[in-house]
Every structure is written in structure tokens, then in C-alpha cells.
Amino acid sequence: MKLFLDTANTDEIREAMTWGVIDGVTTNPTLVAREGRDFHHLLAEICQLVPGPVSAEVISTTAAEMVAEAQVLAAVGAQVVIKVPMTPAGLQATTKLKELGIKTNVTLVFSFNQALLAAKAGAAFISPFLGRLDDLGHDGVALISQICVIFRGYNLQSQVIAASIRHPLHVVQVASAGANVATIPFTVLKSMFKHPLTDLGVERFLADWQAAKRPGK
Ligand code: E4P
């Protein structure tokens, strides 16, 4: 399973890239707005840091405008993937962008039928938002599992990005469900390092090493 970082913060991306565990980045308008920077400059900087897929979302509402916006964003870097919303206009744009050789990530997917339509339209990636489903009392992980099982059965080619991940258990669950990618916030990525026995083990090894260096020993 690939790990993408779900952020537009270049400090987070820079630090995570040093750990050698990040395959790509996803952004969205909320994450970009939080940075208070020019989108195109920010996207260019992210593309310099990350060789893998970098999702950049369009904010237009008609297919023609989405395609025009996408062409400008795609010109920023060869790894840019255009995020389009799961709407009729979004799928129209997905179809057109596929013809133009531009990859898409269909976002805001909350049901199997939406995922199926996005796959039929030629999306390279599909992003079901499990955390937002869980927030409403639905089972987000079950949706990821359903999409992955049926897509494999029918040999549908779109990669499933488990999005809106809220905690480390979600990562385990979507890996078990067969997601191609989990896109995770920086805080969740950092918590994946953590185990109290690792901390205790490091502490003990260092203490034993220091004790062995006492004079006379
Ligand atoms: C995915 O691509 C989205 O950017 C993201 O996962 C949304 O997460 P949220 O529900 O925490 O806003």
C-alpha cells in the first residue's frame, strides 16, 4: 500500500520526505487556504519536494472551466494529478482530461455507486472519505473494502485512495481492506511511529550502554 501525505504544508512534507515513507501528496482547497499562499507557487514547491503523484483540486463548477483550470495546474509538474469533485460536471471533466492525457483523482466519494461512475469515467484515482462517513455513524472502512473487492473482481483500473483518515487504526483497517493508497495527515503519520515498548527499549539500551562505560568496568 502506498502512503500519501494529506497536507499542503511544505514543512510537514519536507520533514516526512526525509523519513523515506511518502509516495505522494494530496491537497484540497481547505488545506491550501490554510497556508495563505499563492496556490501555483505552493504547488510548484510541493512538486519540487515530492516526485510522486501530487493532487491539486479544481474549484470551478462547470466541466469546461474545470478542464481549463486543470491544464494550468497540470503544467506546474508532470506528477500533478487533478482532483475533481464527484459531480456530473466533474466526471465530464474527468473524461476530457483523460483524453488530454491528464490524470484525475475523483474526490468527495461517499458510496460504491459514485466510485463505480468515477472508475467508468477513467479516473486514475478515486478518493472515498471514510472519516466523514464515520462522523455520521456510517462505516467508512466497509465502503473502502466494498470498493476494493468489487473493483478487483471486475478488473477496474482506478486506484482507491482511502481519504479522510483520522487515526492510526484507520491505516491498519484500510490496508486490510485492500486500499491502494492511504492519504494521511501529518499528525497521524507521526503517531504511526509510536509504541511505548520502542521508547522504553531505546531508553534501556542507552542506560545499559552508559552503565557499562563506568570507570573500572
Ligand atoms: C483527501 O484527499 C482529502 O484531502 C482529505 O482526506 C479530507 O479529509 P478531512 O475529512 O479530514 O477533511
py3Dmol code that shows the C-alpha trace and the ligand (Angstrom):
import py3Dmol

protein = """\
ATOM      1  CA  MET A   1       0.000   0.000   0.000  1.00  0.00           C
ATOM      2  CA  LYS A   2       1.227   3.474  -0.837  1.00  0.00           C
ATOM      3  CA  LEU A   3       1.223   6.304   1.708  1.00  0.00           C
ATOM      4  CA  PHE A   4       0.381   9.828   0.615  1.00  0.00           C
ATOM      5  CA  LEU A   5       0.587  12.834   2.924  1.00  0.00           C
ATOM      6  CA  ASP A   6      -2.688  14.787   3.126  1.00  0.00           C
ATOM      7  CA  THR A   7      -1.395  18.317   3.566  1.00  0.00           C
ATOM      8  CA  ALA A   8      -0.373  21.493   1.749  1.00  0.00           C
ATOM      9  CA  ASN A   9       2.185  22.419   4.403  1.00  0.00           C
ATOM     10  CA  THR A  10       5.687  22.308   2.943  1.00  0.00           C
ATOM     11  CA  ASP A  11       7.403  21.994   6.354  1.00  0.00           C
ATOM     12  CA  GLU A  12       5.387  18.830   7.022  1.00  0.00           C
ATOM     13  CA  ILE A  13       6.114  17.486   3.539  1.00  0.00           C
ATOM     14  CA  ARG A  14       9.834  18.278   3.795  1.00  0.00           C
ATOM     15  CA  GLU A  15      10.133  16.503   7.163  1.00  0.00           C
ATOM     16  CA  ALA A  16       8.070  13.475   6.108  1.00  0.00           C
ATOM     17  CA  MET A  17      10.113  13.076   2.909  1.00  0.00           C
ATOM     18  CA  THR A  18      13.291  12.678   4.977  1.00  0.00           C
ATOM     19  CA  TRP A  19      11.775   9.531   6.535  1.00  0.00           C
ATOM     20  CA  GLY A  20      11.524   7.869   3.124  1.00  0.00           C
ATOM     21  CA  VAL A  21       7.950   6.685   3.612  1.00  0.00           C
ATOM     22  CA  ILE A  22       5.888   9.070   1.483  1.00  0.00           C
ATOM     23  CA  ASP A  23       4.834   8.147  -2.070  1.00  0.00           C
ATOM     24  CA  GLY A  24       2.765  11.227  -2.885  1.00  0.00           C
ATOM     25  CA  VAL A  25       0.737  14.170  -1.570  1.00  0.00           C
ATOM     26  CA  THR A  26      -2.930  15.127  -1.646  1.00  0.00           C
ATOM     27  CA  THR A  27      -4.153  18.669  -1.128  1.00  0.00           C
ATOM     28  CA  ASN A  28      -7.619  20.192  -1.112  1.00  0.00           C
ATOM     29  CA  PRO A  29      -8.925  23.794  -1.126  1.00  0.00           C
ATOM     30  CA  THR A  30      -9.249  23.840   2.677  1.00  0.00           C
ATOM     31  CA  LEU A  31      -5.654  22.676   3.194  1.00  0.00           C
ATOM     32  CA  VAL A  32      -4.318  25.146   0.604  1.00  0.00           C
ATOM     33  CA  ALA A  33      -6.347  28.068   2.049  1.00  0.00           C
ATOM     34  CA  ARG A  34      -4.862  27.282   5.486  1.00  0.00           C
ATOM     35  CA  GLU A  35      -1.346  28.030   4.130  1.00  0.00           C
ATOM     36  CA  GLY A  36      -2.289  31.573   2.963  1.00  0.00           C
ATOM     37  CA  ARG A  37      -0.026  31.346  -0.098  1.00  0.00           C
ATOM     38  CA  ASP A  38      -0.394  31.599  -3.852  1.00  0.00           C
ATOM     39  CA  PHE A  39      -1.657  28.174  -4.969  1.00  0.00           C
ATOM     40  CA  HIS A  40       0.537  27.831  -8.039  1.00  0.00           C
ATOM     41  CA  HIS A  41       3.745  28.761  -6.210  1.00  0.00           C
ATOM     42  CA  LEU A  42       2.814  26.399  -3.395  1.00  0.00           C
ATOM     43  CA  LEU A  43       2.073  23.585  -5.830  1.00  0.00           C
ATOM     44  CA  ALA A  44       5.393  24.153  -7.610  1.00  0.00           C
ATOM     45  CA  GLU A  45       7.243  23.941  -4.285  1.00  0.00           C
ATOM     46  CA  ILE A  46       5.418  20.717  -3.345  1.00  0.00           C
ATOM     47  CA  CYS A  47       6.319  19.242  -6.744  1.00  0.00           C
ATOM     48  CA  GLN A  48       9.980  20.015  -6.095  1.00  0.00           C
ATOM     49  CA  LEU A  49       9.812  18.117  -2.813  1.00  0.00           C
ATOM     50  CA  VAL A  50       7.765  15.108  -3.980  1.00  0.00           C
ATOM     51  CA  PRO A  51       8.492  13.097  -7.128  1.00  0.00           C
ATOM     52  CA  GLY A  52       5.312  11.004  -6.741  1.00  0.00           C
ATOM     53  CA  PRO A  53       1.699  11.998  -7.516  1.00  0.00           C
ATOM     54  CA  VAL A  54       0.616  15.390  -6.126  1.00  0.00           C
ATOM     55  CA  SER A  55      -3.151  16.006  -6.168  1.00  0.00           C
ATOM     56  CA  ALA A  56      -4.307  19.574  -6.796  1.00  0.00           C
ATOM     57  CA  GLU A  57      -8.035  20.302  -6.737  1.00  0.00           C
ATOM     58  CA  VAL A  58     -10.024  22.447  -9.159  1.00  0.00           C
ATOM     59  CA  ILE A  59     -12.508  24.908  -7.723  1.00  0.00           C
ATOM     60  CA  SER A  60     -14.628  25.554 -10.841  1.00  0.00           C
ATOM     61  CA  THR A  61     -18.154  24.204 -11.142  1.00  0.00           C
ATOM     62  CA  THR A  62     -18.531  23.614 -14.896  1.00  0.00           C
ATOM     63  CA  ALA A  63     -16.676  20.941 -16.850  1.00  0.00           C
ATOM     64  CA  ALA A  64     -15.181  23.416 -19.329  1.00  0.00           C
ATOM     65  CA  GLU A  65     -13.839  25.620 -16.536  1.00  0.00           C
ATOM     66  CA  MET A  66     -12.504  22.591 -14.644  1.00  0.00           C
ATOM     67  CA  VAL A  67     -10.616  21.422 -17.736  1.00  0.00           C
ATOM     68  CA  ALA A  68      -9.134  24.884 -18.321  1.00  0.00           C
ATOM     69  CA  GLU A  69      -8.107  25.144 -14.655  1.00  0.00           C
ATOM     70  CA  ALA A  70      -6.696  21.609 -14.743  1.00  0.00           C
ATOM     71  CA  GLN A  71      -4.498  22.344 -17.755  1.00  0.00           C
ATOM     72  CA  VAL A  72      -2.855  25.244 -15.907  1.00  0.00           C
ATOM     73  CA  LEU A  73      -2.322  23.139 -12.761  1.00  0.00           C
ATOM     74  CA  ALA A  74      -1.013  20.150 -14.740  1.00  0.00           C
ATOM     75  CA  ALA A  75       1.591  22.388 -16.390  1.00  0.00           C
ATOM     76  CA  VAL A  76       3.166  23.009 -12.955  1.00  0.00           C
ATOM     77  CA  GLY A  77       4.628  19.489 -12.773  1.00  0.00           C
ATOM     78  CA  ALA A  78       4.479  16.149 -14.551  1.00  0.00           C
ATOM     79  CA  GLN A  79       3.376  14.457 -11.311  1.00  0.00           C
ATOM     80  CA  VAL A  80       0.321  16.720 -10.791  1.00  0.00           C
ATOM     81  CA  VAL A  81      -2.967  14.805 -10.594  1.00  0.00           C
ATOM     82  CA  ILE A  82      -6.137  16.846 -10.925  1.00  0.00           C
ATOM     83  CA  LYS A  83      -8.703  16.421  -8.176  1.00  0.00           C
ATOM     84  CA  VAL A  84     -12.239  16.855  -9.423  1.00  0.00           C
ATOM     85  CA  PRO A  85     -15.434  16.603  -7.393  1.00  0.00           C
ATOM     86  CA  MET A  86     -17.784  13.633  -7.782  1.00  0.00           C
ATOM     87  CA  THR A  87     -20.421  15.564  -9.755  1.00  0.00           C
ATOM     88  CA  PRO A  88     -21.722  15.219 -13.331  1.00  0.00           C
ATOM     89  CA  ALA A  89     -19.502  18.161 -14.337  1.00  0.00           C
ATOM     90  CA  GLY A  90     -16.575  16.572 -12.508  1.00  0.00           C
ATOM     91  CA  LEU A  91     -16.956  13.306 -14.415  1.00  0.00           C
ATOM     92  CA  GLN A  92     -17.363  15.174 -17.700  1.00  0.00           C
ATOM     93  CA  ALA A  93     -14.057  16.895 -16.909  1.00  0.00           C
ATOM     94  CA  THR A  94     -12.504  13.532 -15.935  1.00  0.00           C
ATOM     95  CA  THR A  95     -13.399  12.076 -19.341  1.00  0.00           C
ATOM     96  CA  LYS A  96     -11.994  15.076 -21.192  1.00  0.00           C
ATOM     97  CA  LEU A  97      -8.823  15.197 -19.092  1.00  0.00           C
ATOM     98  CA  LYS A  98      -8.211  11.504 -19.754  1.00  0.00           C
ATOM     99  CA  GLU A  99      -8.374  12.245 -23.497  1.00  0.00           C
ATOM    100  CA  LEU A 100      -5.821  15.010 -22.914  1.00  0.00           C
ATOM    101  CA  GLY A 101      -3.521  12.627 -21.022  1.00  0.00           C
ATOM    102  CA  ILE A 102      -4.036  14.338 -17.648  1.00  0.00           C
ATOM    103  CA  LYS A 103      -4.617  12.087 -14.636  1.00  0.00           C
ATOM    104  CA  THR A 104      -7.514  12.713 -12.268  1.00  0.00           C
ATOM    105  CA  ASN A 105      -8.399  11.935  -8.667  1.00  0.00           C
ATOM    106  CA  VAL A 106     -12.186  11.954  -8.202  1.00  0.00           C
ATOM    107  CA  THR A 107     -12.813  13.288  -4.714  1.00  0.00           C
ATOM    108  CA  LEU A 108     -15.716  13.502  -2.256  1.00  0.00           C
ATOM    109  CA  VAL A 109     -16.773   9.909  -2.926  1.00  0.00           C
ATOM    110  CA  PHE A 110     -19.159   8.524  -0.303  1.00  0.00           C
ATOM    111  CA  SER A 111     -20.815   5.485  -1.946  1.00  0.00           C
ATOM    112  CA  PHE A 112     -19.938   2.480  -4.091  1.00  0.00           C
ATOM    113  CA  ASN A 113     -22.063   3.765  -6.969  1.00  0.00           C
ATOM    114  CA  GLN A 114     -20.141   7.038  -7.036  1.00  0.00           C
ATOM    115  CA  ALA A 115     -16.863   5.100  -7.103  1.00  0.00           C
ATOM    116  CA  LEU A 116     -18.130   2.945  -9.969  1.00  0.00           C
ATOM    117  CA  LEU A 117     -19.115   6.010 -12.029  1.00  0.00           C
ATOM    118  CA  ALA A 118     -15.740   7.636 -11.404  1.00  0.00           C
ATOM    119  CA  ALA A 119     -13.932   4.457 -12.495  1.00  0.00           C
ATOM    120  CA  LYS A 120     -16.049   4.211 -15.651  1.00  0.00           C
ATOM    121  CA  ALA A 121     -15.203   7.851 -16.470  1.00  0.00           C
ATOM    122  CA  GLY A 122     -11.497   6.947 -16.370  1.00  0.00           C
ATOM    123  CA  ALA A 123     -10.317   8.351 -13.036  1.00  0.00           C
ATOM    124  CA  ALA A 124      -6.751   7.303 -12.238  1.00  0.00           C
ATOM    125  CA  PHE A 125      -7.547   7.639  -8.511  1.00  0.00           C
ATOM    126  CA  ILE A 126     -10.773   7.650  -6.507  1.00  0.00           C
ATOM    127  CA  SER A 127     -10.954   9.117  -3.005  1.00  0.00           C
ATOM    128  CA  PRO A 128     -13.652   7.761  -0.683  1.00  0.00           C
ATOM    129  CA  PHE A 129     -13.724   9.850   2.535  1.00  0.00           C
ATOM    130  CA  LEU A 130     -14.022   7.349   5.372  1.00  0.00           C
ATOM    131  CA  GLY A 131     -13.647   9.725   8.336  1.00  0.00           C
ATOM    132  CA  ARG A 132     -16.529  11.917   7.220  1.00  0.00           C
ATOM    133  CA  LEU A 133     -18.717   8.806   6.854  1.00  0.00           C
ATOM    134  CA  ASP A 134     -17.720   7.614  10.326  1.00  0.00           C
ATOM    135  CA  ASP A 135     -18.639  11.082  11.667  1.00  0.00           C
ATOM    136  CA  LEU A 136     -22.222  10.450  10.507  1.00  0.00           C
ATOM    137  CA  GLY A 137     -22.396   6.996  12.080  1.00  0.00           C
ATOM    138  CA  HIS A 138     -21.703   5.112   8.818  1.00  0.00           C
ATOM    139  CA  ASP A 139     -18.924   2.563   8.309  1.00  0.00           C
ATOM    140  CA  GLY A 140     -16.207   4.211   6.210  1.00  0.00           C
ATOM    141  CA  VAL A 141     -13.864   1.218   6.268  1.00  0.00           C
ATOM    142  CA  ALA A 142     -16.666  -1.050   4.994  1.00  0.00           C
ATOM    143  CA  LEU A 143     -17.057   1.254   1.972  1.00  0.00           C
ATOM    144  CA  ILE A 144     -13.315   1.068   1.199  1.00  0.00           C
ATOM    145  CA  SER A 145     -13.475  -2.721   1.444  1.00  0.00           C
ATOM    146  CA  GLN A 146     -16.570  -2.950  -0.796  1.00  0.00           C
ATOM    147  CA  ILE A 147     -14.997  -0.755  -3.475  1.00  0.00           C
ATOM    148  CA  CYS A 148     -11.671  -2.651  -3.435  1.00  0.00           C
ATOM    149  CA  VAL A 149     -13.281  -6.100  -3.610  1.00  0.00           C
ATOM    150  CA  ILE A 150     -15.666  -5.247  -6.446  1.00  0.00           C
ATOM    151  CA  PHE A 151     -13.072  -3.258  -8.431  1.00  0.00           C
ATOM    152  CA  ARG A 152     -10.699  -6.235  -8.308  1.00  0.00           C
ATOM    153  CA  GLY A 153     -13.486  -8.631  -9.320  1.00  0.00           C
ATOM    154  CA  TYR A 154     -14.245  -6.575 -12.422  1.00  0.00           C
ATOM    155  CA  ASN A 155     -10.645  -5.546 -13.053  1.00  0.00           C
ATOM    156  CA  LEU A 156     -11.465  -1.833 -12.794  1.00  0.00           C
ATOM    157  CA  GLN A 157      -8.194   0.074 -13.025  1.00  0.00           C
ATOM    158  CA  SER A 158      -8.734   3.151 -10.819  1.00  0.00           C
ATOM    159  CA  GLN A 159      -6.604   3.183  -7.664  1.00  0.00           C
ATOM    160  CA  VAL A 160      -8.510   3.576  -4.418  1.00  0.00           C
ATOM    161  CA  ILE A 161      -7.180   6.262  -2.076  1.00  0.00           C
ATOM    162  CA  ALA A 162      -8.559   5.877   1.440  1.00  0.00           C
ATOM    163  CA  ALA A 163      -9.035   9.547   2.389  1.00  0.00           C
ATOM    164  CA  SER A 164     -10.253  11.490   5.412  1.00  0.00           C
ATOM    165  CA  ILE A 165      -8.195   9.250   7.686  1.00  0.00           C
ATOM    166  CA  ARG A 166      -8.435  10.333  11.307  1.00  0.00           C
ATOM    167  CA  HIS A 167      -6.281   7.955  13.376  1.00  0.00           C
ATOM    168  CA  PRO A 168      -3.657   5.175  13.070  1.00  0.00           C
ATOM    169  CA  LEU A 169      -6.241   2.376  13.366  1.00  0.00           C
ATOM    170  CA  HIS A 170      -7.825   3.652  10.137  1.00  0.00           C
ATOM    171  CA  VAL A 171      -4.489   2.990   8.383  1.00  0.00           C
ATOM    172  CA  VAL A 172      -4.459  -0.628   9.581  1.00  0.00           C
ATOM    173  CA  GLN A 173      -8.099  -1.077   8.602  1.00  0.00           C
ATOM    174  CA  VAL A 174      -7.782   0.323   5.075  1.00  0.00           C
ATOM    175  CA  ALA A 175      -4.615  -1.712   4.478  1.00  0.00           C
ATOM    176  CA  SER A 176      -6.579  -4.846   5.466  1.00  0.00           C
ATOM    177  CA  ALA A 177      -9.440  -3.713   3.225  1.00  0.00           C
ATOM    178  CA  GLY A 178      -7.083  -3.593   0.224  1.00  0.00           C
ATOM    179  CA  ALA A 179      -6.797   0.159  -0.401  1.00  0.00           C
ATOM    180  CA  ASN A 180      -4.107   1.001  -2.972  1.00  0.00           C
ATOM    181  CA  VAL A 181      -3.237   4.193  -1.103  1.00  0.00           C
ATOM    182  CA  ALA A 182      -3.906   5.754   2.301  1.00  0.00           C
ATOM    183  CA  THR A 183      -3.610   9.527   2.377  1.00  0.00           C
ATOM    184  CA  ILE A 184      -2.889  10.620   5.912  1.00  0.00           C
ATOM    185  CA  PRO A 185      -2.493  13.848   7.867  1.00  0.00           C
ATOM    186  CA  PHE A 186       0.968  14.575   9.299  1.00  0.00           C
ATOM    187  CA  THR A 187      -0.247  14.065  12.895  1.00  0.00           C
ATOM    188  CA  VAL A 188      -1.465  10.548  12.034  1.00  0.00           C
ATOM    189  CA  LEU A 189       1.811   9.772  10.229  1.00  0.00           C
ATOM    190  CA  LYS A 190       3.791  10.777  13.329  1.00  0.00           C
ATOM    191  CA  SER A 191       1.580   8.658  15.570  1.00  0.00           C
ATOM    192  CA  MET A 192       2.346   5.616  13.364  1.00  0.00           C
ATOM    193  CA  PHE A 193       5.921   5.684  14.707  1.00  0.00           C
ATOM    194  CA  LYS A 194       4.789   5.366  18.268  1.00  0.00           C
ATOM    195  CA  HIS A 195       4.936   2.340  20.512  1.00  0.00           C
ATOM    196  CA  PRO A 196       5.680   2.611  24.257  1.00  0.00           C
ATOM    197  CA  LEU A 197       7.833  -0.538  24.124  1.00  0.00           C
ATOM    198  CA  THR A 198      10.023   1.060  21.441  1.00  0.00           C
ATOM    199  CA  ASP A 199      10.542   4.153  23.634  1.00  0.00           C
ATOM    200  CA  LEU A 200      11.239   2.003  26.685  1.00  0.00           C
ATOM    201  CA  GLY A 201      13.572  -0.247  24.707  1.00  0.00           C
ATOM    202  CA  VAL A 202      15.628   2.690  23.396  1.00  0.00           C
ATOM    203  CA  GLU A 203      15.812   4.162  26.911  1.00  0.00           C
ATOM    204  CA  ARG A 204      17.015   0.848  28.417  1.00  0.00           C
ATOM    205  CA  PHE A 205      19.596   0.156  25.726  1.00  0.00           C
ATOM    206  CA  LEU A 206      21.068   3.638  26.215  1.00  0.00           C
ATOM    207  CA  ALA A 207      21.060   3.302  30.016  1.00  0.00           C
ATOM    208  CA  ASP A 208      22.760  -0.145  29.840  1.00  0.00           C
ATOM    209  CA  TRP A 209      25.368   1.227  27.420  1.00  0.00           C
ATOM    210  CA  GLN A 210      26.143   4.178  29.698  1.00  0.00           C
ATOM    211  CA  ALA A 211      26.313   1.914  32.804  1.00  0.00           C
ATOM    212  CA  ALA A 212      28.834  -0.374  31.081  1.00  0.00           C
ATOM    213  CA  LYS A 213      31.132   2.623  30.493  1.00  0.00           C
ATOM    214  CA  ARG A 214      31.559   3.301  34.297  1.00  0.00           C
ATOM    215  CA  PRO A 215      35.237   3.649  35.321  1.00  0.00           C
ATOM    216  CA  GLY A 216      36.763   0.341  36.340  1.00  0.00           C
ATOM    217  CA  LYS A 217      34.373  -1.731  34.265  1.00  0.00           C
TER     218      LYS A 217
END
"""
ligand_1 = """\
12
E4P
C -8.418 13.793 0.673
O -7.847 13.857 -0.377
C -8.873 14.947 1.469
O -7.948 15.991 1.299
C -8.915 14.681 2.945
O -8.555 13.354 3.251
C -10.149 15.152 3.622
O -10.063 14.855 4.989
P -10.991 15.526 6.080
O -12.312 14.818 6.064
O -10.264 15.288 7.367
O -11.121 16.977 5.730
"""
view = py3Dmol.view(width=600, height=400)
view.addModel(protein, "pdb")
view.setStyle({"model": 0}, {"cartoon": {"style": "trace"}})
view.addModel(ligand_1, "xyz")
view.setStyle({"model": 1}, {"stick": {}})
view.zoomTo()
view.show()
